[in-house]
Amino acid sequence: MRARVTLVAVAALSVLAAAGCSGDSSPLPGRPSASAPAPTGPAAAVDTSCNPRASLKPTGALPAPGKMPAGTYMAEIFKRGRLVLGTSQDTLLFSSRNPFTGKVEGFDVDMGRQIAQAIFGDPDKIQIKVIGYDKRVSSAVDGSVDIVADTMTANCARWKDVNFSTIYYDAGQKVLVSSASKARSINDLGGKKVCAAKGSTSYDNIAKVPAKPIAVDRPGFGDCLVAFQQNEVDAISTDDTILVGLAAQDPYAKVVGPRFTEEPYGMAMNNDHPEFTRFVNAVLARNRADGTWKATYERWLGDFGAAPQPPVAEYRD
C-alpha cells in the first residue's frame, strides 16, 4: 500500500502545482485576502455553549435501501437519483483528485459513499461537488450540497448554522516545516508566516498561539503547500491527518510537535432536515459496529499504523 500512496502523492503534487490554486478564492467577510497575513489583535473567544460531539440520536432501525420513508429528505434524495457530497479535491488520503483517474477519492469521500449506499443500495449514486473550505457551512445551509464531508471540525459556532453527524474521526492540529528547520512545535514559530486554508478552524487557531506566529490564508491546503515550496510562508499548520498527506508530497518537509488542539470531524447537513441527520448517524453507528469504519481506515490510512477504535457516538437527545 505504501508504494501506491507514494506514487499517487508525487503525481498529485504535479497536479496541484499546475493548478496553482483550488477551492473558492473569495475572501471571508472581515478576513484578509489570500495574500495578506491575519490581523494581530486578540483572538476571538471559543464558543463553549454546547457539546459539539453530541448529535441527534437515530430513531428505530435503518430503512432498507430504496425504501426511504415518505416525506423525508432521504426520500427526496432518492427521487433525485443521487446524493450530492461537498468536499475538497486537495486533501490527500481524505478527499483528493486522483491524477490517473480524475476522480476525487479518500476517507471522507468513502464516508459520503456509505450514505449513498444506505439510501440507494449503490455507493456510486453520488455527485461530488468540490467546495472551498470557507464554503463548507454555507453549502450545507443553502442546499447546494446534501452533506459535507471535508475534514470539518464540529464546533459550537458551526452547530448554530448546521447539524453535524456524530464524530467519525478525531484529529488534532500540528505544524509542517522544512526538514532543515529546528522548530519542534508551533511555539517555535513566533513571527513566522504559517499557512492554513481560508475558512478553516486551523487558521483561527494559529492566531491563538502565545508565540504569535503570523497566520496567512490560502484557498486550500494544496495552495498552502505550493506557497510553502515557493518560500512564501515558513510553515503550514492544520490537522495532523492533512499534514501527513502534505508531507507525503514533499520530501523536504516534516511534521513536528504535539497536537495543540482537538479537531473532531463531523459531516455537516442542513438543520432543516433533522431526520436526515438521524439517518446518517444510524449509518455511522452500523458501520462502527460491523467493521466498515475500520476497513475504511485501513484502506486510506493503514500505512500509518493499526486502525484505532472509532470515535464513540455521543447524542444530545
Backbone bond lengths (Angstrom), bond angles and torsions (degrees), N, CA, C in turn:
res aa  C-N    CA-C-N  psi(-1)  N-CA   C-N-CA  omega(-1)  CA-C   N-CA-C  phi
1 M - - - 1.471 - - 1.524 110.98 -
2 R 1.329 117.42 -35.22 1.449 121.33 -178.65 1.516 111.38 -57.09
3 A 1.342 117.66 -43.55 1.458 120.40 -178.36 1.520 110.81 -62.06
4 R 1.331 116.94 -40.29 1.457 120.60 179.80 1.516 111.06 -63.41
5 V 1.346 116.78 -44.73 1.460 120.22 -179.76 1.517 110.87 -63.03
6 T 1.338 117.19 -42.55 1.461 121.29 -178.56 1.509 111.01 -63.92
7 L 1.336 117.05 -44.32 1.448 121.00 -179.28 1.514 111.53 -63.09
8 V 1.338 115.52 -45.11 1.462 119.36 178.51 1.516 110.63 -64.23
9 A 1.340 116.33 -37.34 1.459 120.06 -178.11 1.517 111.22 -63.17
10 V 1.339 116.87 -44.47 1.460 120.32 -179.28 1.519 110.54 -63.91
11 A 1.343 115.76 -44.47 1.461 119.29 179.27 1.519 110.93 -65.56
12 A 1.330 116.64 -37.93 1.466 120.25 -179.79 1.508 111.40 -63.24
13 L 1.327 117.26 -36.29 1.456 120.81 178.81 1.518 110.20 -61.36
14 S 1.353 116.96 -41.02 1.452 120.08 179.33 1.517 111.17 -62.70
15 V 1.336 116.11 -39.97 1.465 120.31 178.70 1.513 110.79 -63.83
16 L 1.341 117.23 -44.46 1.463 120.90 -178.39 1.518 111.16 -65.24
17 A 1.337 116.01 -41.74 1.457 119.68 -179.06 1.523 110.67 -63.82
18 A 1.344 115.82 -38.77 1.458 119.45 179.75 1.518 110.87 -69.80
19 A 1.334 116.00 -36.49 1.461 119.96 -177.20 1.514 111.75 -70.43
20 G 1.337 117.04 -30.58 1.452 120.48 -179.64 1.504 112.17 81.73
21 C 1.347 118.08 -59.98 1.446 119.93 176.90 1.515 109.13 -151.41
22 S 1.315 115.10 154.48 1.456 120.97 -176.93 1.507 109.46 -132.27
23 G 1.324 116.36 173.35 1.452 120.38 178.30 1.511 111.01 75.02
24 D 1.321 116.10 -159.53 1.452 122.61 -176.52 1.521 109.29 -95.77
25 S 1.317 116.61 131.30 1.460 119.94 -174.52 1.519 113.81 -97.46
26 S 1.325 118.35 -0.99 1.458 119.46 -179.12 1.516 110.64 -75.05
27 P 1.356 118.35 135.92 1.463 119.91 -178.21 1.514 111.92 -71.41
28 L 1.328 116.73 150.93 1.454 121.32 174.26 1.516 109.49 -69.94
29 P 1.318 118.04 149.30 1.465 119.85 175.75 1.526 111.02 -56.43
30 G 1.323 116.19 127.34 1.449 119.59 177.95 1.517 114.06 80.70
31 R 1.345 117.19 1.02 1.463 121.19 179.30 1.528 109.42 -104.05
32 P 1.347 117.68 156.01 1.458 120.05 177.52 1.512 110.43 -71.26
33 S 1.323 116.81 164.48 1.455 120.90 174.23 1.513 109.03 -69.94
34 A 1.336 117.17 173.26 1.454 121.57 -174.02 1.517 112.60 -62.03
35 S 1.326 117.64 -23.53 1.455 119.37 -176.67 1.520 112.69 -93.68
36 A 1.314 117.91 -4.70 1.459 120.71 -174.25 1.515 111.61 -103.81
37 P 1.357 117.14 144.24 1.459 119.21 175.27 1.513 111.34 -74.89
38 A 1.318 114.96 163.40 1.459 120.04 178.97 1.516 110.58 -70.51
39 P 1.332 117.92 152.55 1.462 120.32 173.98 1.516 110.02 -63.47
40 T 1.311 116.74 155.66 1.466 121.35 -174.57 1.510 113.32 -99.82
41 G 1.320 118.82 14.84 1.461 122.02 178.87 1.509 111.18 -70.52
42 P 1.343 117.09 176.93 1.457 120.33 -179.33 1.517 111.93 -62.98
43 A 1.331 116.31 143.04 1.461 121.75 -179.08 1.524 109.89 -72.11
44 A 1.329 115.02 147.90 1.456 119.86 178.73 1.525 110.31 -66.62
45 A 1.336 116.08 146.31 1.458 120.59 179.69 1.519 110.32 -67.35
46 V 1.312 115.95 144.88 1.454 121.45 178.51 1.533 109.32 -75.00
47 D 1.321 116.39 133.85 1.461 121.64 178.41 1.530 108.48 -78.02
48 T 1.319 116.35 115.17 1.466 121.11 -179.85 1.529 111.25 -115.65
49 S 1.334 116.05 29.82 1.464 120.70 -174.40 1.520 113.87 -79.47
50 C 1.329 118.06 -0.73 1.455 120.28 -178.05 1.525 109.57 -148.69
51 N 1.322 115.80 174.18 1.459 121.68 166.78 1.520 106.16 -97.43
52 P 1.334 119.32 100.79 1.461 120.56 -172.61 1.522 113.70 -67.36
53 R 1.341 116.67 -14.73 1.466 120.11 179.93 1.530 111.96 -81.92
54 A 1.313 117.37 -15.04 1.467 121.33 -174.23 1.527 110.72 -91.49
55 S 1.331 115.85 126.87 1.455 121.51 -178.38 1.527 110.40 -121.73
56 L 1.331 116.07 -171.88 1.458 122.02 -176.13 1.523 110.32 -80.23
57 K 1.308 115.52 133.07 1.460 121.03 -175.05 1.530 111.58 -74.02
58 P 1.337 117.57 136.69 1.473 119.49 175.34 1.523 110.73 -60.39
59 T 1.327 115.39 148.97 1.465 120.42 178.33 1.520 109.11 -118.14
60 G 1.310 116.97 110.37 1.454 120.94 177.17 1.511 112.99 76.14
61 A 1.324 114.64 -175.44 1.460 121.51 -178.40 1.525 110.61 -75.85
62 L 1.323 115.75 154.12 1.460 120.49 175.84 1.528 109.72 -64.43
63 P 1.327 117.87 136.15 1.468 118.84 172.48 1.523 109.88 -68.22
64 A 1.310 117.13 155.50 1.458 121.02 177.97 1.524 109.68 -67.77
65 P 1.326 117.96 147.95 1.467 119.85 175.85 1.526 110.68 -53.21
66 G 1.331 115.64 136.13 1.449 120.61 -178.88 1.508 114.47 83.00
67 K 1.326 117.13 -1.22 1.462 122.51 -178.42 1.526 110.61 -122.74
68 M 1.319 116.47 48.36 1.450 120.30 -177.56 1.528 110.43 -71.57
69 P 1.331 117.61 138.19 1.476 120.46 -178.13 1.537 111.98 -59.38
70 A 1.311 115.59 137.09 1.465 120.99 -179.73 1.522 110.67 -58.45
71 G 1.322 115.34 141.79 1.454 120.86 177.00 1.510 114.83 83.77
72 T 1.326 117.92 -2.73 1.464 120.65 180.00 1.523 110.10 -92.78
73 Y 1.321 114.57 162.63 1.467 118.94 177.07 1.522 110.84 -66.70
74 M 1.341 117.07 -29.24 1.466 119.78 177.22 1.526 110.03 -63.35
75 A 1.343 116.91 -38.50 1.459 120.29 177.92 1.524 110.87 -65.06
76 E 1.340 116.16 -36.49 1.462 120.80 177.63 1.528 110.40 -64.66
77 I 1.318 116.24 -43.47 1.466 120.39 177.98 1.527 110.03 -62.36
78 F 1.344 116.16 -43.47 1.461 119.92 -179.40 1.528 110.84 -61.47
79 K 1.322 116.93 -42.94 1.470 121.08 179.99 1.526 110.48 -62.30
80 R 1.333 117.05 -37.44 1.459 121.66 178.68 1.525 111.49 -66.42
81 G 1.328 116.38 -33.63 1.462 120.25 176.61 1.513 115.40 98.79
82 R 1.337 116.75 4.14 1.464 119.11 179.36 1.526 109.40 -163.89
83 L 1.321 115.65 150.78 1.464 123.15 171.38 1.520 107.60 -94.97
84 V 1.326 117.82 131.47 1.462 121.35 179.27 1.528 108.55 -98.30
85 L 1.321 115.56 115.00 1.462 122.96 -178.53 1.517 110.36 -104.23
86 G 1.323 117.36 126.56 1.453 121.91 173.66 1.511 110.30 -94.95
87 T 1.327 116.86 129.12 1.463 120.88 -179.44 1.523 109.63 -160.12
88 S 1.326 116.94 -178.12 1.462 121.51 178.82 1.521 109.17 -98.47
89 Q 1.327 116.00 177.34 1.458 119.90 177.31 1.527 112.05 -126.07
90 D 1.331 117.13 10.36 1.469 118.68 -175.03 1.526 113.02 -134.07
91 T 1.336 116.92 22.74 1.456 120.31 177.70 1.528 107.53 -107.27
92 L 1.319 115.37 89.18 1.458 121.31 -174.13 1.519 110.79 -53.52
93 L 1.331 115.43 134.46 1.461 127.04 179.62 1.528 112.92 82.02
94 F 1.315 118.05 -20.44 1.468 120.66 178.49 1.531 111.54 -107.63
95 S 1.313 117.59 -49.76 1.468 120.73 176.01 1.521 108.21 -161.64
96 S 1.322 115.17 92.27 1.462 119.76 -179.54 1.521 109.58 -137.96
97 R 1.313 115.06 154.69 1.463 120.30 -178.12 1.521 109.73 -82.29
98 N 1.315 116.19 119.71 1.462 121.81 177.94 1.525 108.15 -68.29
99 P 1.341 118.66 119.40 1.464 120.28 -175.18 1.513 113.52 -68.52
100 F 1.331 117.59 -15.79 1.464 120.53 -179.28 1.527 111.98 -90.24
101 T 1.339 116.81 -35.82 1.467 120.27 -177.67 1.520 112.88 -104.58
102 G 1.337 116.81 -18.96 1.458 120.92 -176.55 1.510 113.77 79.54
103 K 1.340 118.10 0.24 1.456 121.70 -177.60 1.527 111.06 -91.46
104 V 1.334 116.14 145.40 1.458 121.41 174.21 1.525 107.48 -84.42
105 E 1.325 116.72 128.92 1.456 120.90 -173.74 1.520 110.64 -147.30
106 G 1.325 116.16 164.46 1.450 121.45 177.85 1.519 111.85 143.52
107 F 1.319 116.03 -175.58 1.459 123.19 -176.79 1.525 111.06 -58.09
108 D 1.340 116.78 -48.42 1.464 119.81 -179.14 1.521 111.61 -64.89
109 V 1.321 116.80 -40.05 1.460 120.14 179.31 1.527 109.90 -62.52
110 D 1.326 116.99 -39.71 1.458 119.86 178.23 1.526 111.81 -65.94
111 M 1.336 117.38 -32.16 1.461 119.39 173.82 1.533 110.31 -58.98
112 G 1.335 116.40 -44.18 1.454 120.27 177.73 1.518 112.44 -66.90
113 R 1.315 116.69 -39.65 1.462 120.60 -179.93 1.533 111.04 -63.65
114 Q 1.319 116.51 -31.61 1.463 119.64 178.46 1.528 111.31 -69.50
115 I 1.324 117.48 -31.21 1.464 120.12 174.71 1.525 109.77 -70.08
116 A 1.335 116.67 -40.99 1.464 119.88 176.66 1.528 110.79 -61.48
117 Q 1.320 116.61 -40.58 1.463 120.87 177.80 1.524 110.65 -59.11
118 A 1.332 116.56 -41.75 1.466 120.31 -178.51 1.527 112.06 -68.53
119 I 1.324 117.49 -31.23 1.469 120.47 -179.34 1.523 111.79 -82.78
120 F 1.325 115.87 -45.63 1.458 120.87 -171.35 1.531 114.52 -105.41
121 G 1.336 116.54 -18.24 1.461 118.70 -169.01 1.510 111.56 78.34
122 D 1.338 117.55 14.30 1.467 123.37 -176.63 1.527 108.99 -149.10
123 P 1.337 118.52 111.65 1.470 120.10 -178.27 1.521 113.57 -68.02
124 D 1.332 116.86 -13.93 1.461 120.04 -179.28 1.522 113.10 -84.67
125 K 1.329 117.26 -3.32 1.464 120.55 176.69 1.527 108.82 -81.32
126 I 1.313 114.55 62.19 1.462 120.21 -174.12 1.519 109.36 -142.09
127 Q 1.323 116.02 139.58 1.463 122.49 173.29 1.521 107.31 -113.83
128 I 1.304 116.71 121.66 1.458 120.98 -179.41 1.523 109.11 -94.32
129 K 1.309 115.92 122.75 1.459 121.94 178.86 1.526 108.47 -113.26
130 V 1.321 116.49 117.26 1.461 120.90 179.75 1.525 109.03 -76.49
131 I 1.338 116.04 126.29 1.463 121.60 -178.68 1.523 109.49 -127.89
132 G 1.326 116.90 154.89 1.449 121.75 175.83 1.520 110.99 -73.11
133 Y 1.329 116.87 156.60 1.459 120.47 178.72 1.524 111.03 -59.27
134 D 1.333 116.66 -33.35 1.454 119.20 -179.02 1.531 112.27 -83.90
135 K 1.331 117.08 4.70 1.465 121.28 177.90 1.525 111.85 -112.90
136 R 1.311 118.20 6.79 1.461 119.92 -175.43 1.531 111.70 -66.22
137 V 1.317 117.32 -46.14 1.458 120.18 178.98 1.526 110.49 -69.86
138 S 1.327 117.27 -48.84 1.469 120.17 -175.67 1.523 111.84 -64.49
139 S 1.327 118.32 -31.29 1.465 120.72 179.32 1.524 111.39 -68.00
140 A 1.330 116.44 -35.32 1.468 119.59 175.74 1.523 110.44 -73.21
141 V 1.323 117.23 -37.95 1.466 121.46 -177.94 1.519 111.58 -67.89
142 D 1.332 117.25 -43.48 1.467 119.20 -175.16 1.532 113.19 -85.74
143 G 1.337 117.26 -1.72 1.460 120.39 175.35 1.508 114.89 79.81
144 S 1.330 117.80 9.98 1.467 118.93 178.25 1.525 111.66 -71.49
145 V 1.333 116.75 -17.45 1.467 121.72 170.13 1.522 107.49 -133.67
146 D 1.329 115.82 157.53 1.465 119.99 176.56 1.513 111.77 -83.18
147 I 1.321 115.54 -34.13 1.463 120.87 -174.11 1.517 108.81 -155.40
148 V 1.314 116.23 145.57 1.462 122.26 177.68 1.524 108.30 -113.86
149 A 1.336 116.28 124.65 1.466 122.26 171.02 1.514 106.18 -128.20
150 D 1.334 116.15 102.88 1.467 119.21 -167.83 1.527 110.66 -158.08
151 T 1.337 116.95 59.55 1.475 121.81 -177.53 1.525 110.04 39.92
152 M 1.307 116.45 49.77 1.470 122.61 -171.38 1.527 110.54 -102.04
153 T 1.312 115.69 120.21 1.454 121.48 179.94 1.521 110.93 -73.79
154 A 1.313 115.78 126.90 1.465 120.35 173.56 1.522 108.46 -79.58
155 N 1.320 117.42 122.32 1.466 120.78 176.86 1.524 109.60 -141.95
156 C 1.306 115.62 167.75 1.467 120.47 -173.42 1.522 112.35 -64.34
157 A 1.335 117.32 -37.33 1.457 120.02 179.77 1.520 110.54 -61.40
158 R 1.324 117.26 -42.75 1.461 120.85 -179.79 1.527 112.00 -73.25
159 W 1.331 116.74 -32.21 1.462 120.11 178.57 1.534 111.41 -59.71
160 K 1.317 118.02 -24.11 1.461 120.55 179.51 1.528 112.07 -69.56
161 D 1.338 116.44 -18.95 1.462 121.04 -177.61 1.518 113.66 -110.91
162 V 1.331 117.32 -28.62 1.463 121.20 -176.35 1.521 109.40 -138.24
163 N 1.324 115.25 164.29 1.461 121.25 167.81 1.522 108.93 -93.61
164 F 1.315 115.90 141.62 1.456 120.82 172.43 1.521 109.90 -108.13
165 S 1.318 114.80 151.22 1.461 120.31 168.96 1.522 108.52 -71.55
166 T 1.332 115.66 175.03 1.462 118.74 167.02 1.529 108.46 -61.95
167 I 1.302 116.38 161.65 1.465 120.81 -175.30 1.528 109.96 -71.26
168 Y 1.332 114.92 129.52 1.465 119.06 -179.29 1.531 112.93 -109.43
169 Y 1.355 116.58 -7.76 1.466 119.43 177.11 1.521 108.74 -160.33
170 D 1.327 116.03 137.37 1.467 121.56 176.39 1.520 109.93 -106.74
171 A 1.334 115.98 121.98 1.452 121.91 178.29 1.527 108.80 -124.99
172 G 1.326 116.46 -178.46 1.458 121.60 177.24 1.517 109.10 -159.44
173 Q 1.318 116.90 151.35 1.458 121.26 -172.94 1.528 111.82 -83.30
174 K 1.343 115.57 133.90 1.458 124.02 173.44 1.521 107.95 -131.34
175 V 1.319 117.67 -159.87 1.461 120.44 -177.61 1.527 109.94 -141.56
176 L 1.327 115.74 142.97 1.463 122.98 175.68 1.519 108.48 -107.88
177 V 1.318 115.48 131.30 1.468 121.53 -179.46 1.521 109.12 -134.41
178 S 1.316 116.22 173.84 1.466 121.63 174.24 1.515 109.93 -62.68
179 S 1.326 116.86 146.24 1.460 120.63 179.17 1.529 111.52 -62.48
180 A 1.344 117.46 -18.90 1.463 121.12 178.11 1.525 112.43 -89.64
181 S 1.313 117.62 -6.47 1.459 121.20 -176.80 1.530 111.05 -69.56
182 K 1.323 115.96 146.05 1.462 121.81 175.75 1.527 112.01 -93.03
183 A 1.324 116.77 -1.92 1.466 120.68 179.72 1.522 110.21 -64.61
184 R 1.314 115.47 137.27 1.460 120.78 178.99 1.523 112.53 -112.54
185 S 1.312 115.86 -9.60 1.460 119.91 178.31 1.521 108.49 -163.95
186 I 1.329 116.53 174.67 1.453 122.30 177.66 1.525 111.06 -60.29
187 N 1.333 117.32 -25.92 1.460 120.88 -178.46 1.523 112.88 -70.84
188 D 1.316 117.54 -12.02 1.468 121.16 178.11 1.521 111.84 -93.92
189 L 1.327 117.61 9.58 1.461 120.75 -174.31 1.526 112.57 -116.43
190 G 1.316 116.85 28.31 1.459 120.95 176.36 1.514 111.37 -56.15
191 G 1.328 117.16 129.64 1.456 121.70 179.64 1.513 114.69 78.32
192 K 1.334 118.43 -2.59 1.456 122.48 -179.78 1.527 109.78 -94.53
193 K 1.332 116.32 151.59 1.457 121.34 179.41 1.523 109.43 -81.95
194 V 1.327 115.07 122.50 1.466 121.88 -177.99 1.522 108.34 -122.35
195 C 1.320 116.18 125.19 1.459 121.67 -172.30 1.527 112.18 -95.22
196 A 1.325 115.93 145.89 1.465 123.19 171.26 1.519 107.93 -150.97
197 A 1.336 115.92 161.94 1.456 120.46 -178.38 1.524 110.92 -71.68
198 K 1.319 114.44 139.32 1.463 121.29 176.56 1.526 110.00 -58.39
199 G 1.318 117.25 132.75 1.449 121.59 177.84 1.512 114.77 85.80
200 S 1.338 117.25 1.78 1.466 120.82 -178.72 1.526 110.49 -93.84
201 T 1.329 116.27 154.46 1.457 119.67 173.26 1.522 110.50 -65.45
202 S 1.329 116.52 -26.08 1.469 120.27 178.75 1.520 111.14 -58.65
203 Y 1.327 116.33 -42.08 1.467 121.31 179.11 1.532 109.95 -60.22
204 D 1.322 116.02 -47.10 1.459 119.91 -179.30 1.527 111.52 -63.80
205 N 1.332 116.83 -37.07 1.463 120.19 -176.71 1.519 113.28 -67.82
206 I 1.325 117.08 -30.00 1.467 120.17 179.90 1.526 110.09 -60.50
207 A 1.341 116.80 -40.40 1.462 120.87 -177.52 1.524 112.51 -68.79
208 K 1.340 117.28 -15.36 1.463 120.91 -178.43 1.528 113.05 -90.84
209 V 1.334 117.11 -5.85 1.469 120.49 -177.88 1.526 109.40 -72.20
210 P 1.339 118.46 127.53 1.473 120.74 -176.53 1.525 114.35 -57.15
211 A 1.334 118.16 -29.65 1.460 120.88 -178.74 1.521 113.12 -70.38
212 K 1.332 117.20 -10.08 1.462 123.93 176.54 1.535 114.32 62.09
213 P 1.337 117.80 56.01 1.464 118.86 166.95 1.524 108.91 -66.85
214 I 1.322 117.25 161.08 1.458 122.09 -178.25 1.529 108.46 -97.57
215 A 1.321 116.85 113.01 1.463 120.90 -179.69 1.525 110.41 -76.63
216 V 1.317 116.11 130.08 1.462 123.37 177.35 1.522 107.81 -125.62
217 D 1.334 117.91 133.03 1.461 118.86 -178.87 1.526 112.09 -104.45
218 R 1.320 113.84 153.63 1.453 124.18 171.65 1.537 106.96 -137.46
219 P 1.322 118.48 160.81 1.469 119.53 -176.66 1.522 114.72 -58.26
220 G 1.326 118.44 -32.56 1.459 122.40 -179.63 1.516 110.26 -152.07
221 F 1.327 116.37 171.72 1.463 119.03 -177.46 1.525 112.17 -74.10
222 G 1.328 117.91 -24.11 1.456 119.43 171.38 1.515 110.92 -62.51
223 D 1.334 116.36 -36.82 1.458 121.31 177.35 1.531 110.79 -69.26
224 C 1.335 116.53 -34.61 1.465 120.02 174.85 1.527 110.16 -62.77
225 L 1.320 116.81 -39.52 1.462 119.88 -179.89 1.520 110.48 -64.46
226 V 1.330 116.87 -42.75 1.466 120.08 177.05 1.527 110.17 -61.19
227 A 1.339 117.41 -44.46 1.465 121.28 179.08 1.531 110.92 -61.89
228 F 1.326 116.83 -39.93 1.462 121.99 177.85 1.526 110.48 -62.86
229 Q 1.319 117.28 -43.41 1.466 121.17 -178.11 1.524 112.23 -72.01
230 Q 1.328 116.19 -21.87 1.463 120.49 177.60 1.528 112.23 -96.29
231 N 1.341 115.56 10.77 1.471 122.69 177.52 1.521 113.34 61.51
232 E 1.319 116.24 27.18 1.464 119.98 175.43 1.528 111.20 -83.04
233 V 1.318 116.64 -24.47 1.461 122.35 175.92 1.532 107.90 -134.06
234 D 1.325 115.35 159.50 1.463 120.21 -177.40 1.515 113.44 -91.71
235 A 1.311 116.47 -20.96 1.460 119.85 -174.82 1.520 109.46 -160.73
236 I 1.321 115.63 169.63 1.458 123.47 173.19 1.524 106.99 -127.50
237 S 1.302 117.09 136.69 1.464 119.29 177.83 1.518 110.08 -131.42
238 T 1.317 114.23 124.79 1.459 121.62 175.37 1.522 108.33 -164.98
239 D 1.315 116.75 -164.66 1.453 120.61 -178.27 1.520 110.86 -62.05
240 D 1.324 115.54 143.30 1.467 120.11 -176.82 1.518 111.85 -58.15
241 T 1.335 117.54 -32.11 1.459 120.81 179.36 1.521 111.54 -62.84
242 I 1.316 116.65 -42.03 1.460 121.30 179.05 1.518 110.45 -69.90
243 L 1.320 116.96 -40.58 1.463 120.88 -178.86 1.520 112.27 -63.59
244 V 1.326 116.70 -34.85 1.465 119.47 177.18 1.526 109.89 -59.23
245 G 1.335 116.59 -43.21 1.458 120.30 178.52 1.512 112.21 -65.98
246 L 1.332 117.80 -37.78 1.462 120.58 177.96 1.525 111.12 -67.82
247 A 1.326 116.99 -43.32 1.466 120.97 -179.95 1.520 111.03 -62.94
248 A 1.334 117.21 -32.25 1.462 120.93 178.83 1.526 111.41 -66.05
249 Q 1.332 116.76 -18.60 1.464 121.73 -178.98 1.519 112.66 -96.29
250 D 1.322 118.30 -3.24 1.469 120.72 -176.82 1.523 109.63 -141.30
251 P 1.329 118.33 108.06 1.471 121.05 -178.31 1.519 113.55 -68.06
252 Y 1.336 117.16 -10.07 1.463 120.64 -178.67 1.530 111.63 -105.25
253 A 1.323 116.60 20.92 1.463 121.43 179.80 1.516 109.89 -125.54
254 K 1.334 115.19 155.62 1.460 120.64 177.35 1.519 109.19 -145.89
255 V 1.312 116.43 154.87 1.464 123.09 176.92 1.518 107.84 -100.46
256 V 1.335 116.72 130.73 1.466 120.46 -175.94 1.523 110.85 -130.12
257 G 1.323 113.27 163.08 1.463 121.81 170.63 1.502 114.78 86.44
258 P 1.320 115.48 161.78 1.464 120.77 171.13 1.522 109.61 -76.68
259 R 1.319 117.07 163.26 1.455 120.67 171.70 1.530 109.17 -62.35
260 F 1.324 116.54 135.46 1.468 118.18 176.02 1.526 112.05 -114.43
261 T 1.326 116.30 6.49 1.462 121.01 172.03 1.534 108.35 -145.08
262 E 1.327 115.38 168.28 1.449 121.88 168.97 1.518 108.05 -113.29
263 E 1.331 116.30 130.07 1.458 121.56 -175.73 1.534 109.85 -126.79
264 P 1.338 117.96 88.50 1.459 120.91 178.20 1.530 110.76 -80.39
265 Y 1.332 116.72 120.71 1.455 120.65 -177.46 1.527 111.37 -85.65
266 G 1.324 115.44 131.26 1.458 121.78 172.45 1.515 109.76 -130.83
267 M 1.317 116.98 158.29 1.459 121.26 173.44 1.522 108.09 -88.95
268 A 1.327 117.06 134.59 1.463 122.14 -175.47 1.522 111.27 -99.40
269 M 1.345 115.71 140.80 1.461 122.33 -179.86 1.523 110.04 -141.34
270 N 1.314 116.07 159.73 1.456 121.73 175.84 1.528 109.17 -62.18
271 N 1.336 116.78 132.71 1.467 118.93 -176.83 1.531 113.44 -80.58
272 D 1.359 117.20 3.36 1.467 119.98 173.32 1.523 111.89 -77.36
273 H 1.343 117.03 -8.63 1.469 121.02 -175.15 1.532 110.36 -127.21
274 P 1.337 117.38 67.72 1.467 119.09 -177.66 1.529 112.93 -61.08
275 E 1.337 116.99 -27.64 1.469 119.18 179.17 1.526 111.09 -64.93
276 F 1.334 116.81 -29.15 1.469 120.40 177.48 1.528 109.96 -71.57
277 T 1.318 116.80 -40.61 1.470 119.93 176.45 1.528 110.30 -60.75
278 R 1.321 117.31 -43.45 1.475 120.84 179.06 1.537 110.60 -63.67
279 F 1.322 116.08 -39.07 1.468 120.82 177.70 1.528 110.63 -62.45
280 V 1.320 116.21 -48.08 1.473 120.75 179.00 1.524 110.24 -59.00
281 N 1.318 116.54 -41.88 1.464 119.80 179.78 1.527 112.06 -65.64
282 A 1.330 116.62 -33.06 1.467 119.75 176.15 1.527 110.37 -67.25
283 V 1.337 116.63 -38.78 1.468 120.12 176.95 1.528 110.01 -63.74
284 L 1.321 116.79 -44.64 1.469 120.59 179.31 1.528 111.20 -62.53
285 A 1.340 116.60 -40.95 1.467 120.26 179.36 1.526 110.29 -61.91
286 R 1.315 116.37 -43.95 1.471 119.92 178.48 1.524 111.13 -63.01
287 N 1.321 115.85 -42.23 1.463 119.37 -176.38 1.525 112.75 -70.39
288 R 1.339 116.97 -30.32 1.462 118.94 172.99 1.530 110.02 -64.68
289 A 1.334 115.71 -41.20 1.463 121.09 -173.35 1.520 113.36 -76.32
290 D 1.346 117.36 -34.35 1.468 118.56 -173.22 1.523 114.40 -97.16
291 G 1.338 117.42 5.07 1.461 120.65 176.29 1.516 115.15 92.64
292 T 1.337 117.65 -1.28 1.467 119.98 179.72 1.528 111.25 -63.70
293 W 1.345 116.72 -42.38 1.469 119.62 178.79 1.526 110.07 -60.07
294 K 1.312 117.62 -46.05 1.462 121.72 -179.94 1.526 111.14 -60.88
295 A 1.322 117.25 -43.55 1.463 120.98 179.68 1.524 111.23 -63.56
296 T 1.343 116.65 -37.68 1.464 120.84 178.25 1.519 110.26 -65.82
297 Y 1.323 117.01 -42.76 1.466 121.07 177.03 1.531 110.07 -60.15
298 E 1.303 116.52 -47.63 1.463 120.19 -176.96 1.522 111.34 -64.16
299 R 1.321 117.16 -33.83 1.462 120.30 179.76 1.520 111.45 -64.73
300 W 1.337 116.99 -44.18 1.458 120.30 -172.02 1.524 113.92 -102.12
301 L 1.324 118.35 -30.40 1.460 120.88 -171.79 1.525 112.77 -122.68
302 G 1.318 116.91 5.96 1.459 120.22 -175.77 1.506 114.55 -62.45
303 D 1.327 118.85 -23.07 1.464 121.02 177.91 1.527 112.05 -63.19
304 F 1.313 117.21 -19.31 1.462 120.92 -173.38 1.521 112.78 -102.24
305 G 1.324 116.25 13.60 1.456 120.12 176.34 1.510 112.15 127.89
306 A 1.325 114.44 171.92 1.464 120.20 -179.33 1.525 110.65 -64.10
307 A 1.311 115.71 149.65 1.466 120.28 179.48 1.524 110.30 -64.66
308 P 1.341 117.34 130.56 1.466 119.81 174.27 1.519 109.78 -76.46
309 Q 1.311 116.28 176.95 1.455 119.57 170.75 1.528 108.29 -68.81
310 P 1.328 118.53 138.63 1.472 118.78 177.63 1.523 110.20 -64.68
311 P 1.341 116.50 155.62 1.461 119.06 178.31 1.537 111.06 -56.59
312 V 1.307 115.53 140.19 1.462 120.40 179.06 1.534 109.03 -75.16
313 A 1.309 115.91 133.72 1.467 120.01 179.80 1.521 111.13 -68.62
314 E 1.334 116.26 137.02 1.460 122.16 173.27 1.528 107.27 -123.01
315 Y 1.328 115.57 142.65 1.457 120.47 -176.22 1.524 110.96 -124.95
316 R 1.335 115.42 152.99 1.465 120.76 -178.26 1.522 112.52 -108.59
317 D 1.319 118.90 -0.85 1.470 120.08 175.66 1.529 109.66 -151.24
